[in-house]
Amino acid sequence: MLEIRNLTKIYDDGTVALKNVSFTVNDGEFLVVIGLSGSGKSTLLRCINRLIDPTEGEIIWNGVDMAQLQGEELRKNRRQIGMIFQHFNLVRRSTVLTNVLAGRLGYTPQRNSLLGRFSENDKQKAWTALRRLGIEDQAHKLARELSGGQQQRVGVARALMQEPLMILADEPVASLDPVLAHSILQYLEALNQEDGMTVLCSLHYLDLVQQYSTRVIGLRDGEIVYHGSRADIRAMTDEEFKDIYGEEAVRVSAGLEGNLNDNAEGAA
């Protein structure tokens, strides 16, 4: 279980990205975070696995406060939390296989990791992950040679190498077209439903949220302004929609509820 208690993040320039955010994620949930660009979604996910240090608050992951950990203890606990990024965060000049093996760095002695030495067991895990994501035939290509959808599948495979109990996905389909977006979310859904992994994911559009989430929280200006289930999202009122996205936001159509028009700054 993940418990976020009064989490606050204030950047050095004075920007308040999160304000006393509190919520719980139960094991096996597919929790989606929604909100405009600048609402605090990415900061929230990056605080949870300590890519960003919070200013105040607690991040209780299976009974341990991640906000207080340093050094080896942080490394040990963070490897249970896989991370998938919007812009893939691959080493573009390295092969797909090498990028996937990078997911084992938290388990590899530092000297070996610096030299790129991985065990045969780790290599077998990498091939298994590549097969599961349908990109085994891309293993020896450079990451920069792949399409966006293929690169994101490499990102998912890399996260799997950590053998995580939870995956954080920071707008994982924002750079992809609708067909590819669904394919990536289907992989995450399979990990959630078949492997029992907890997924905490930020998404752009409510039509995707309606299909894949089990529960939703909405952020606006660093504060939680909405809690709901998948059914609640499907029945969201205009008032609730504007609480998250602002008075200027309008729905484009009933068929794509939650997509914003241009003057709403674009959902993020």
C-alpha positions, 0 to 999 in steps of 0.5 A: 500500500502507498500512503501519501500524507500532506505532501508538499513540494516548493521549488527553489524559485518559490513555485508551489507544485504540491500543497498538502496532498494526501491519498492512499493507493491500495495494492492492485489499483490502477489509479490515474491522476488527471489535471492541466499542465502545471497542476503537479502531476509529474511532480507528484509521481517524481516525489513518490520515487524520490527523483524529486525530494519533497519539501514536506510530508510522508510517502509511506510505501509498504510501511516505510517512509520513502521521504526519509530514506537516503543512500543504500536504503533508498536504492533498495526500496526504490527498485520496487517502484518502476518508472515510465516516462513521457519522453521515454528516457532511453539512452538513444545511442545504446541498443534496446537490450542495453536499455532494458538491462538498465532496469537491473541497476538497482540489483547490480553491484555498482562496479559491474553496473558502471562497466555494463556487466550483467549476469546471465540471469539478468540477460534472460530476464531482459529477453523475457521482457522484450518478448512480452512487449513484442519487441524481441526482434528489435533487441540489437537496434539502437534506441534512436532507430525505433518509432515512438511506440516501440521506444515506449515499449522499451521503457515498459520492458526496462521497468519490468526488469526491476520486478516492481510491485508498483509502476509509476507512469508519467504521461506515458502516452502523451507523445503517441497517437491514439492507436499507440496510446491504447496499445501502451495502456493495454500493456499496463492494464495487463500488468495490473490485472495479470501480475497484480502490479499497482499502477499510478499513471497520469493521463491527458484525456478522460476517454482513456481514463474511463477505459483503464482506471479503477480510481481517479484523482484530479489535481489543480494548482497542486491540490487534490480537487477530485476523487472518483471511480471509473464510473464517477468519471463517466458520469462527471458533471460539467461543474466537476470538470471545470473544478479540475480544468478551469472555467475556460475548459469545454468538452469537445464532444460527448464521444470524447468527454474530457478532451479540451479545446485549444483555449483550455491550454491542453490537458496534461 
